[in-house]
């Protein structure tokens, strides 16, 4: 069979699958007629950050900052995320475009590949990290083979993503109630072993607060800064701006804060010296520690459903971005990228979690800040015209360099916030100088 025939057969098969599961609009705006309900988009977002990894992050914050300071970082960080993600999501809702299409307007019809490719690859990395965490927790708790459990998890998560945005809706319907019931039970049960005063006065691991407020904010922001930046992939499906903002609010601050508080309260209540949230000192380990067969079975199901939610979301973002870059189908890319992620996960990549957050805090926030300045202040309603737009790349580079300097010279400050503010200010300043220069050069 010729290559042309093979290509035709592939496109025909993709078209039949799209007809069955729904068109994902990888290369064009989502029309109003194809938008999903406000409830559906809310479930997509609600099921994303309400995860055990968020609880682990809450535990890390409480261990490093003490409960009171960690609570402040959680609240402020999530409110910042609401403003950032909500504003970016509104662009996607109003224009019906995914992140790659919006980035092509801001960075250029060819330049967008660098921004979209970076974020899509980082999100693929997150898929691998969370899949690896699934395999590691199942393996260490039940004595099952790590690689086998990782492969089972990865294949399951590919299947959810393959269904498309509908799959993200359905996994949210399964994951959110499980987390709410089990998470609140874990927090309440752990809290019953001590007093509220003791929880609030918890000063950190072994009584030492080693994490500054700036670093704490970066940890809160970096946990979902990549997915938050490509929020248009989800919010383009919202039927109205109001529905878009409500869906974002369900994630930040609500779902993300709930998840972090579950881990934070449990950690402060138990006050385990040298606790390891990515080992056994988390809500999954707590449930299995009760040594009740029914609870262990429920914990097993919960872990796969819960991390399946975040993994499928990350893989959906990665596949949407790369399908646009390569001119192919989201579902095909979900299978290919998912298989790559499984291989990476088997290499225990999730162990580099903190280093991953630091990388995101430096590279990602400038992208979102530049898009916000461009689409809200400078070029509202603009279309993709040039292949490359230099100004966004200059601002991106300066913002990231500033964040790198902050991390090394002023580690008490937030790299994520520094990167976003500097990049946005630089981009606006360059545009203003260019506009002023054009006015001066224009003949009277």
C-alpha positions as CSV (number, residue, x, y, z in Angstrom):
1,X,0.0,0.0,0.0
2,X,1.4,3.4,-0.9
3,X,2.2,6.1,1.6
4,X,-0.6,8.3,0.2
5,X,-3.1,5.5,0.8
6,X,-1.8,4.9,4.3
7,X,-2.1,8.6,5.1
8,X,-5.7,8.6,3.7
9,X,-6.6,5.5,5.8
10,X,-5.1,7.2,9.0
11,X,-7.1,10.4,8.4
12,X,-10.3,8.4,7.7
13,X,-9.8,6.5,10.9
14,X,-9.2,9.7,12.8
15,X,-12.3,11.2,11.4
16,X,-14.4,8.2,12.4
17,X,-13.1,8.3,15.9
18,X,-13.8,12.1,16.1
19,X,-17.4,11.4,14.9
20,X,-17.8,8.9,17.7
21,X,-16.1,10.7,20.6
22,X,-16.3,14.3,19.5
23,X,-14.1,16.7,17.6
24,X,-11.3,18.3,19.7
25,X,-10.7,21.4,17.5
26,X,-6.9,21.1,17.7
27,X,-6.4,23.6,14.8
28,X,-9.4,25.9,14.9
29,X,-11.5,27.8,17.5
30,X,-14.3,25.9,19.2
31,X,-17.6,27.3,17.8
32,X,-20.3,28.3,20.3
33,X,-22.5,25.4,19.1
34,X,-19.9,22.9,20.2
35,X,-19.2,24.4,23.7
36,X,-19.9,22.3,26.7
37,X,-22.0,23.1,29.7
38,X,-20.8,25.2,32.6
39,X,-21.1,22.1,34.8
40,X,-18.9,20.0,32.5
41,X,-16.1,22.6,32.3
42,X,-16.3,23.0,36.1
43,X,-15.9,19.3,36.6
44,X,-12.9,19.3,34.2
45,X,-11.2,22.0,36.4
46,X,-12.4,20.7,39.7
47,X,-10.9,17.3,39.1
48,X,-7.5,18.6,38.1
49,X,-6.0,20.1,41.3
50,X,-8.0,18.2,43.9
51,X,-5.3,15.4,44.1
52,X,-3.1,13.6,46.5
53,X,-0.1,15.4,45.0
54,X,-1.6,18.7,46.2
55,X,-2.0,17.2,49.6
56,X,1.7,16.2,49.5
57,X,2.6,19.7,48.6
58,X,0.6,21.0,51.5
59,X,2.5,18.7,53.8
60,X,5.8,20.0,52.4
61,X,4.7,23.6,53.0
62,X,3.7,22.9,56.6
63,X,6.9,21.0,57.2
64,X,9.0,23.8,55.8
65,X,7.1,26.9,57.1
66,X,5.0,25.8,60.0
67,X,1.2,25.7,59.8
68,X,0.3,29.4,60.1
69,X,2.8,30.6,57.5
70,X,2.0,27.7,55.2
71,X,-1.7,28.6,55.4
72,X,-0.9,32.2,54.4
73,X,1.2,31.0,51.5
74,X,-1.6,28.6,50.3
75,X,-4.3,31.3,50.4
76,X,-2.3,34.1,48.8
77,X,-0.8,31.7,46.2
78,X,-4.2,30.3,45.2
79,X,-5.7,33.8,44.9
80,X,-2.8,34.7,42.6
81,X,-3.5,31.6,40.6
82,X,-7.2,32.5,40.3
83,X,-6.3,35.9,38.9
84,X,-3.6,34.5,36.5
85,X,-5.5,31.4,35.3
86,X,-8.9,33.2,35.2
87,X,-7.6,36.0,33.0
88,X,-5.9,33.6,30.6
89,X,-8.9,31.4,30.6
90,X,-11.2,34.3,29.5
91,X,-9.0,34.8,26.4
92,X,-9.6,31.2,25.5
93,X,-13.4,31.4,26.2
94,X,-13.9,34.6,24.2
95,X,-11.9,33.5,21.2
96,X,-12.6,29.8,21.4
97,X,-8.9,29.1,20.9
98,X,-6.5,26.6,22.6
99,X,-3.2,27.8,24.0
100,X,-1.2,27.0,20.9
101,X,-3.5,29.1,18.7
102,X,-3.3,32.1,21.2
103,X,0.5,31.7,21.4
104,X,0.7,31.9,17.6
105,X,-0.9,35.4,17.8
106,X,1.5,36.6,20.5
107,X,4.8,34.8,19.6
108,X,4.2,34.4,15.8
109,X,2.9,31.7,13.5
110,X,6.3,29.9,13.8
111,X,7.5,31.4,17.0
112,X,4.6,29.9,19.0
113,X,6.3,26.5,18.6
114,X,8.9,27.4,21.2
115,X,6.4,28.4,23.9
116,X,3.8,25.8,23.1
117,X,6.4,23.1,22.6
118,X,8.1,23.9,26.0
119,X,4.8,23.9,27.9
120,X,3.5,20.7,26.2
121,X,6.8,18.9,26.9
122,X,6.7,20.1,30.6
123,X,3.2,18.8,30.9
124,X,4.2,15.5,29.4
125,X,6.8,15.5,32.1
126,X,4.1,16.0,34.7
127,X,2.2,13.1,33.3
128,X,5.3,11.0,33.7
129,X,5.9,12.3,37.3
130,X,2.4,11.6,38.4
131,X,2.3,8.2,36.7
132,X,5.6,7.3,38.5
133,X,4.1,8.4,41.8
134,X,1.2,6.1,41.2
135,X,3.5,3.1,40.5
136,X,5.8,4.0,43.4
137,X,3.0,4.3,46.0
138,X,1.2,1.1,44.9
139,X,4.5,-0.8,44.8
140,X,5.8,0.3,48.2
141,X,2.4,-0.2,49.9
142,X,1.2,-3.5,48.4
143,X,4.5,-5.1,47.5
144,X,3.7,-5.1,43.8
145,X,6.1,-4.6,40.9
146,X,6.8,-0.9,40.3
147,X,7.3,-1.1,36.6
148,X,4.1,-3.2,36.1
149,X,2.0,-0.9,38.2
150,X,3.4,2.1,36.4
151,X,2.5,0.6,33.0
152,X,-1.0,-0.2,34.2
153,X,-1.5,3.3,35.4
154,X,-0.1,4.9,32.3
155,X,-2.2,2.8,29.9
156,X,-5.3,3.6,32.0
157,X,-4.6,7.3,31.9
158,X,-4.0,7.2,28.1
159,X,-7.4,5.7,27.7
160,X,-9.1,8.5,29.7
161,X,-7.2,11.1,27.6
162,X,-8.1,9.4,24.4
163,X,-11.8,10.0,25.0
164,X,-11.0,13.7,24.9
165,X,-12.5,16.5,27.0
166,X,-15.4,14.2,27.8
167,X,-13.0,11.8,29.5
168,X,-11.7,14.7,31.7
169,X,-15.3,15.4,32.7
170,X,-16.0,11.8,33.6
171,X,-12.8,11.2,35.6
172,X,-13.6,14.4,37.5
173,X,-17.0,12.9,38.4
174,X,-15.2,9.9,39.9
175,X,-12.2,11.5,41.4
176,X,-13.7,14.6,43.2
177,X,-16.2,12.8,45.4
178,X,-13.6,10.2,46.4
179,X,-11.1,12.9,47.4
180,X,-13.7,15.0,49.3
181,X,-14.9,12.1,51.4
182,X,-11.5,10.4,52.0
183,X,-9.5,13.6,52.3
184,X,-11.8,15.2,54.8
185,X,-11.9,11.9,56.8
186,X,-8.1,11.7,56.9
187,X,-7.8,15.3,58.0
188,X,-10.5,15.0,60.7
189,X,-9.2,11.6,61.9
190,X,-5.7,12.9,62.2
191,X,-6.9,16.2,63.9
192,X,-8.8,14.1,66.5
193,X,-5.4,12.9,67.9
194,X,-4.5,16.5,69.0
195,X,-6.0,19.9,69.4
196,X,-6.7,22.8,67.1
197,X,-4.3,25.0,69.0
198,X,-1.5,22.4,68.6
199,X,-2.1,22.2,64.8
200,X,-2.1,26.0,64.4
201,X,1.1,26.3,66.5
202,X,3.0,23.6,64.6
203,X,6.3,25.3,63.8
204,X,7.6,23.0,61.1
205,X,9.7,19.8,60.9
206,X,11.4,19.3,64.3
207,X,10.3,22.8,65.3
208,X,12.3,24.5,62.5
209,X,10.8,26.7,59.8
210,X,13.3,26.5,56.9
211,X,11.2,27.8,54.0
212,X,10.7,31.5,53.4
213,X,7.3,33.0,52.3
214,X,8.7,33.7,48.8
215,X,9.8,30.1,48.3
216,X,6.4,28.9,49.7
217,X,4.5,31.0,47.2
218,X,6.7,29.7,44.4
219,X,5.9,26.1,45.5
220,X,2.1,26.9,45.5
221,X,2.2,28.6,42.1
222,X,4.6,26.2,40.4
223,X,2.4,23.2,41.2
224,X,0.0,24.2,38.5
225,X,1.6,27.1,36.7
226,X,2.2,25.1,33.5
227,X,-1.3,23.8,33.2
228,X,-2.7,27.2,34.4
229,X,-0.8,28.9,31.6
230,X,-2.4,26.6,29.0
231,X,-5.8,27.0,30.6
232,X,-7.3,28.0,27.2
233,X,-7.2,24.3,26.3
234,X,-10.0,23.8,28.9
235,X,-11.7,27.2,29.0
236,X,-12.2,27.4,25.3
237,X,-15.1,24.9,25.9
238,X,-16.9,27.2,28.4
239,X,-20.2,28.6,27.1
240,X,-19.7,32.0,28.6
241,X,-17.1,34.2,30.4
242,X,-19.0,33.8,33.6
243,X,-18.9,30.0,33.3
244,X,-15.2,30.2,32.5
245,X,-14.4,32.2,35.7
246,X,-16.6,29.9,37.8
247,X,-14.8,26.8,36.5
248,X,-11.4,28.5,37.3
249,X,-12.6,29.4,40.8
250,X,-13.6,25.8,41.4
251,X,-9.9,24.9,40.9
252,X,-8.2,28.0,42.3
253,X,-8.6,28.6,45.2
254,X,-11.2,26.0,46.1
255,X,-10.0,22.5,44.9
256,X,-6.3,23.3,45.2
257,X,-6.6,24.8,48.7
258,X,-8.7,21.9,49.9
259,X,-6.1,19.4,48.7
260,X,-3.2,21.3,50.3
261,X,-5.1,21.7,53.6
262,X,-5.8,18.0,53.8
263,X,-2.1,17.3,53.7
264,X,-1.2,20.3,55.8
265,X,-3.6,19.5,58.6
266,X,-2.6,15.8,58.7
267,X,1.1,16.7,58.9
268,X,0.7,19.3,61.6
269,X,-1.6,17.0,63.6
270,X,0.6,14.0,63.5
271,X,3.9,16.0,63.9
272,X,6.0,13.1,62.6
273,X,9.7,13.9,62.9
274,X,11.4,14.0,59.5
275,X,8.1,13.1,57.7
276,X,8.3,12.1,54.1
277,X,5.1,13.1,52.2
278,X,6.4,11.3,49.1
279,X,6.9,8.2,51.0
280,X,4.4,6.9,53.5
281,X,3.5,10.2,55.3
282,X,0.6,11.1,53.2
283,X,-3.1,10.5,53.1
284,X,-2.7,7.3,51.0
285,X,-0.2,6.0,53.6
286,X,-2.5,7.1,56.4
287,X,-5.4,5.1,55.1
288,X,-3.3,2.0,54.6
289,X,-1.8,2.4,58.0
290,X,-5.2,1.7,59.6
291,X,-4.7,-1.9,58.4
292,X,-8.3,-2.4,57.4
293,X,-8.8,-4.5,54.3
294,X,-11.8,-2.5,53.0
295,X,-10.0,0.8,53.5
296,X,-6.9,-0.5,51.8
297,X,-8.9,-1.6,48.8
298,X,-10.7,1.8,48.7
299,X,-7.3,3.5,48.9
300,X,-6.0,1.5,46.0
301,X,-9.0,2.5,43.8
302,X,-8.8,6.1,45.1
303,X,-5.1,6.5,44.1
304,X,-5.6,5.3,40.5
305,X,-8.7,7.4,40.1
306,X,-7.3,10.5,41.7
307,X,-3.9,10.6,40.0
308,X,-5.6,9.4,36.8
309,X,-7.4,12.8,36.9
310,X,-4.3,14.9,37.0
311,X,-2.4,12.6,34.6
312,X,-5.1,12.7,31.9
313,X,-5.4,16.4,32.2
314,X,-1.6,16.9,31.7
315,X,-1.5,14.4,28.8
316,X,-4.5,16.2,27.2
317,X,-2.7,19.5,27.4
318,X,0.5,18.0,26.0
319,X,-1.3,16.2,23.2
320,X,-3.3,19.3,22.2
321,X,-0.1,21.4,22.0
322,X,1.9,18.9,20.0
323,X,-1.0,18.0,17.7
324,X,-1.1,21.6,16.7
325,X,2.6,21.9,16.3
326,X,2.9,18.7,14.2
327,X,-0.4,19.2,12.3
328,X,-1.9,16.0,13.5
329,X,-4.7,14.6,15.7
330,X,-4.9,15.0,19.5
331,X,-5.9,11.4,20.1
332,X,-3.0,10.1,18.1
333,X,-0.5,12.3,20.0
334,X,-2.1,11.2,23.3
335,X,-1.2,7.6,22.5
336,X,2.4,8.4,21.3
337,X,3.2,10.9,24.1
338,X,1.5,8.7,26.7
339,X,3.8,5.8,25.7
340,X,6.8,8.0,26.0
341,X,5.7,9.2,29.4
342,X,5.3,5.6,30.6
343,X,8.9,4.8,29.6
344,X,10.1,8.0,31.4
345,X,8.0,7.2,34.5
346,X,9.5,3.7,34.8
347,X,12.9,5.5,35.2
348,X,11.7,7.0,38.6
349,X,11.6,10.6,37.3
350,X,9.0,11.6,39.9
351,X,11.9,11.7,42.5
352,X,13.0,15.0,41.0
353,X,9.8,16.8,42.0
354,X,11.2,19.8,43.8
355,X,13.8,20.5,41.0
356,X,10.9,20.3,38.6
357,X,9.0,23.0,40.5
358,X,12.1,25.3,40.5
359,X,12.4,24.9,36.7
360,X,8.8,25.8,36.1
361,X,9.0,28.8,38.4
362,X,11.7,30.2,36.2
363,X,10.6,29.4,32.7
364,X,6.8,29.3,32.6
365,X,5.3,32.4,34.4
366,X,6.8,34.9,31.8
367,X,4.9,33.2,29.0
368,X,1.5,33.8,30.7
369,X,2.4,37.3,31.8
370,X,3.4,38.3,28.2
371,X,0.2,36.9,26.8
372,X,-1.9,38.8,29.3
373,X,-0.2,42.1,28.6
374,X,-0.4,41.5,24.8
375,X,-4.1,40.5,24.8
376,X,-5.5,42.8,27.4
377,X,-3.4,45.9,27.1
378,X,-1.6,46.1,23.8
379,X,-3.3,44.1,21.0
380,X,-6.8,43.1,22.0
381,X,-8.4,41.1,19.2
382,X,-5.2,40.8,17.2
383,X,-4.7,37.9,14.8
384,X,-1.7,35.9,13.9
385,X,0.2,37.8,11.2
386,X,4.0,37.6,11.5
387,X,6.0,34.3,11.6
388,X,8.1,35.6,14.5
389,X,7.5,38.4,16.9
390,X,10.8,39.3,18.6
391,X,9.5,41.4,21.5
392,X,7.8,38.6,23.4
393,X,11.0,36.5,23.3
394,X,13.1,39.3,24.6
395,X,10.7,39.9,27.5
396,X,10.6,36.1,28.1
397,X,14.3,35.8,28.3
398,X,14.7,38.8,30.6
399,X,12.0,37.6,32.9
400,X,13.5,34.1,33.2
401,X,17.0,35.5,33.7
402,X,15.7,37.8,36.5
403,X,14.0,34.8,38.1
404,X,17.3,32.8,37.9
405,X,19.1,35.7,39.6
406,X,16.4,35.9,42.3
407,X,16.7,32.2,43.0
408,X,20.5,32.4,43.4
409,X,20.9,35.9,44.9
410,X,17.7,36.5,46.8
411,X,16.3,33.0,47.6
412,X,13.8,34.4,50.1
413,X,11.8,35.9,47.3
414,X,9.4,34.2,44.8
415,X,11.0,33.3,41.5
416,X,7.6,32.7,39.9
417,X,6.2,36.1,40.8
418,X,9.5,37.8,39.9
419,X,9.6,36.1,36.5
420,X,6.0,37.1,35.6
421,X,6.2,40.7,36.8
422,X,9.5,41.4,35.1
423,X,8.5,39.8,31.8
424,X,5.2,41.6,31.7
425,X,6.7,45.0,32.5
426,X,9.5,44.6,30.0
427,X,7.1,43.5,27.3
428,X,4.9,46.5,27.9
429,X,7.9,48.9,28.1
430,X,9.3,47.6,24.8
431,X,6.0,48.1,23.1
432,X,5.6,51.6,24.5
433,X,9.1,52.6,23.4
434,X,8.5,51.2,19.9
435,X,5.2,53.1,19.6
436,X,6.8,56.3,20.7
437,X,9.7,55.8,18.2
438,X,7.2,55.3,15.4
439,X,5.3,58.5,16.3
440,X,8.5,60.5,16.3
441,X,9.7,59.0,13.0
442,X,6.3,59.5,11.3
443,X,6.3,62.7,9.1
444,X,3.9,65.5,10.1
